[in-house]
Amino acid sequence: MLRLSHLYTQGKVFHATGPLGTQLNNHQCSRSQHYTSQDLKRFEYVVEEKLERPLMNRSPRIAILVVIEADTELGFYEHAMSSVACYVRIWKYEFRIVSSNDYQSECPHKDKFFRRHCIVARILGSYDYLLFLDGDIGVVNPKRRIEDFLDADAEIIFYDRFYNWEVMAGAYLAKNSNWTKRFLDGFANYEFRLPKSFHGTDNGALHVSVYLHTSGRFSLSPVGHFQQ
């Protein structure tokens, strides 16, 4: 089995559509080596079925990004990240795993949770859309494409927790625009305005950042589409 930790040691960033993607197809998406539940067996069948066909030309250009720390133990996230790696192989997205240490000069934040949003803003310009994910988020339904969730009027799309309606900072779909980059930089820099009392790091700051960045003028749909 080709573990994600081994993939990572071959470079700080890998693209599942390149040579490593071929290895990924052979090793990561194998029915015998991964997943035993019926849902995940169904996921693997979709992987095998789709890969028999030529991969489509990607337009718009979409990537999935996970930001890790130098001490991140990738073995803890292998199940989730393997599902993402197989998913991007199906739909010909790019999967980027980057170390925050590589962005210390551009993103000198002390809090890793804020620093990752600064890194997203640095990478966003290379794509039309960037889906940022926490490392422990996996793919449940590989039949749904990222394009299904795009909204031409939305700059950035978050989701809310179903049990308390809190808007989450651990996953979002960002459009490559100057507005989005300014928002992400402002969000990341809110680290320097945190109170000394409890604040919830980036997840608490997200709600205030949205209001401050838009001066209260924004549109929020039930699924968290933030519009300029």
N, C-alpha and C positions, 0 to 999 in steps of 0.2 A: 504494500500500500504506500502511495506517495503522500505523506502527511503534509498538512499546510505548513508546519514548521520547517519542513525541508524545502518547500516552495519559497518560503520567505528568505532562507539563507542564500538563495541564488540571486537575490536582489531586493532592494527596499520596495520596489514596485513590480508587480507582474500584471500582464494583460492576458486574460483568459482566451483571447482570440488569436494569440501568437503561438510560438512553439510550445510554451508551457500549457496552453490550452489543449494541444494535442495530447500531452501527457495527462492533463486533467481528465480528458475524455476516457483515457484508458484506465486510469487508476482511481480517480475520485468518484466517478459516476457508475461504478461497477455495482450491479445488483447484489452480488455475493459478499461484498466487503462492507456495505453500508445499509442501515435502515432495515427494520424488521416489521414495523407496523404497516397496516394496510394502506394508510394514507401515504406513507413514504415509499411504499412499493409502487403506488400509482405515480408518485413523483418521478421515480426512476424510469418507469415505462415511458413517460413523456419525454424524458431526456433521450432515451434510446430512439424513440420514434422520430423526434425532430432532427437528430443528428444524421439520419439517413438522407436528408434533403440538403441541398446547397444552402449555406447560411446567407441570409439576405444582406444587401448593402445597407449599412447603418445610416439612416437619416431620420430624425436629427441624431447628432452624436451624443450618446448617453453613457455615463459611467456610474458605477457604484463605488463609493469611497469608505474605507474604514481607517481610522487613525489610531495607531497603537503607541504605547510607550516602550522605552528601552527594556523595562522589566516585565513587559506583558508576557504571560505564559500562554502561548497560542494553543497549547493542548486543551486548555479550558474552553476554548471557543471553536474547536475543530468541527464539531457537529454542525453548528450554525453556519460557519464560514464555508464549509464544504458545500452546503446546500446553495449558498450564494454563488460559489464558484461554478457549480453545475448550471445554475440558472442563467448566468451570463453567457455560458457556453451555448445554451439553447438559442438565445435571442441576439447573440453577437454584440452584447454590451462589453464594456471594459470594466474590470474589477481591479481597483487599486488599493493596496494595503501600504500605507506610508507610516514611517516613524516620525513622531513629533520632534525628535532630536534634530532632524534634517532641516527644520524650519525655525531654529532658535533665534537666528538673527532677525528674521522677519516677524516672528511671533514670540516675543520675549515674556509671555505671560507665565506667571508662577503656577496658576491653577490649570491643571491639564484639561479640565472640562471646558474652560474658556478658550484655551489655546487651540483646541481642535477646530473651533469655528473660524478662527483666524486662518488656519490652514485650509479650510474649505474655500475661503475667499481667495486664497492664493492659487488654488488648483482650478477653480470654477471656470476661469477664462479659457481653458483648453477644451471645453465641451459646450454643447448647447444646454444640456441639463445634467445635474449632478445629484445623485441620490446618496445622501450621507446616512450611514447606519452605525449604531453601536456594534461592537464585535459580537455581542451575544444575540443578535437578531438574525434569524434564519428565514428561509423561504418556505411558506406553507402551501401556496398554490402556484406552481410554476406556469400554469396556463395563462395567468394574467400578466400582461406586459406592462412595463412602466408607462408606455404611451397611453394606456387606458386611464391614467390618472393625471395626464397633462391638462393644464388649463391655460389657454393663451392669455387670459387676463390676469393670471396670478403670477407674482414674482417669486413667491416661495410658499410651499405647502407643508404644513405641520399636521400632526394628528393629536387627538386628545385621548386621555385615559378614560375608558368607558365607566369606571367606577367612581371617578370624582371630577371628570371633565377638565382635568388639568392639561394644558397644552404642553406637549413633550418636546424636549430639546435633543433627545437621543436619536431621532430620525426625521429627516425632512428632504423634500425634493426642491432643489433650487434651480431657477432659470438663470442663465448667464446674462446678466444685465448690470449696469452700473449701480442701479438702485439696490439690487440684491447684495452686491459686494459691499456697498456702504453700510447696509443693514447688518451684515455679518461682522464687519469690522467694529461697528458700534456695539453690537451685542457682545463680542469678545472683549472689548475694552471696558465693558461694564464691570469687569473684575476690579478695576481700580476705583470703583464707586461703592463697593459693597459695604454694608454696615458691619459693625463689630458684633452685632447680635446674630441670631440664626437667620440665614438667608436662602438656603437651598441651592447654593452654587448657581450653575448656569440655568437650571430649570426654574428656579425662582426668578432669576434676572430676566429670563425671556419675556415674561409677561410685562414687566416694566419697560424693557427695551423696545418692545413693539409700540407701546403707547408713546414713549418719548421720541422714537425715530419718526413716527408719523404724525406727531402732535395731536394724537387722538383721532386722526382722519384715516381710517383704514376700513376695509371690508372684511368681515370674518364670517365665512359660511360655516354650516354645521360640521364640515370636515376639515376646517382649519386652513382655508385658502386666504393668505394674506395678500391683499392687492394694494398697489400704490394709490 
